Amino acid sequence: MDFASTSERCLIHSQMSGHQERRSGNKCRGQEEVISSVKELLTLSFGVADLFPSVKFLGFVTGMKPKVKRAHRKLVKILGEIIGDHDSKIKSAKRNVADQSCERDLVDDIFAAGSETAVVTLEWAMAELLRNQRVMNKAQAKRIKRKEIFGYEVPGKTKVIVNVWAIGRDPDIWSNADCFQPERFIGSSSDFKGTNFEFLPFGAGRRMCPGISFASANIELALAPMLYHLRWKLDNGTKPDELDLIESFGGTSRMGNDLYAIATPFVPSIL
């Protein structure tokens, strides 16, 4: 983040769409539309039918299902346009070999790192499976799985929802379970990487969140300079104990109300 060196006060919005920071480089095409579509999808991504599959029809009655489809189509259209722009840029560069202004962008990295490697791995996997029919048959025989957990039989395709919120607030495990005490992890053997089941922000096991490394680095890179270079206070004279921490209902646990704070730049070394 590029913070101003003057003493002017900056209004920082907690959501991406409200950032007033200076940016370098070009904005992604349809940036605001992508952000709003993702927010809408996250808001609509969880409903009663996820808990009770027998009432899936409620998704149509409440209008949630059509809203999800509309938001999804909108997002796919925007992403298609972004890829189309990228394709046009590549074709233009090929026509004009002397033009060296064509720089790599995010689409290049996504396809290079996420597509080519996956395709190569899938090709080798299929080649080995086709050569070894015994392994192929064994793998396909497990398409219908049944598992017994703590005496309960869980049929295949059962949706199991783990209450991570309750686990992270279990008073039998955590002292002052409802208090924000990040220092409790200093010198603790518990971490967030899925090996300690009392704290599972990214889940655990083979299907834990694949974005754990990206998220950990991304949050640190943003939060550290925000705390190091700025002093913070709540907007409109709100007292800390008056801050509304109500949560919204959706795919992620966003704050129910947007967070607004006043940031004043300072140089720690001078202090």
ABEGO torsion letter per residue (X at the ends): XBBBABABBBBBBABAAABABBBBEBBBBGAAAAAAAAAAAAAAABBAAAABAAAAAAAAAAGAAAAAAAAAAAAAAAAAAAAAAAAAAAAAAAABAABAABBBBAAAAAAAAAAAAAAAAAAAAAAAAAABAAAAAAAAAAABBBBBBGGBBBBBGBBBBBBAAAAAABAAABBGAABBBAAAABGBABBAAGABAABBAAEBEAABBAAAAAAAAAAAAAAAAAAAABBBBBBGGBBAAABBABBBBEABBBBABBBBBBBBBBBAAAX
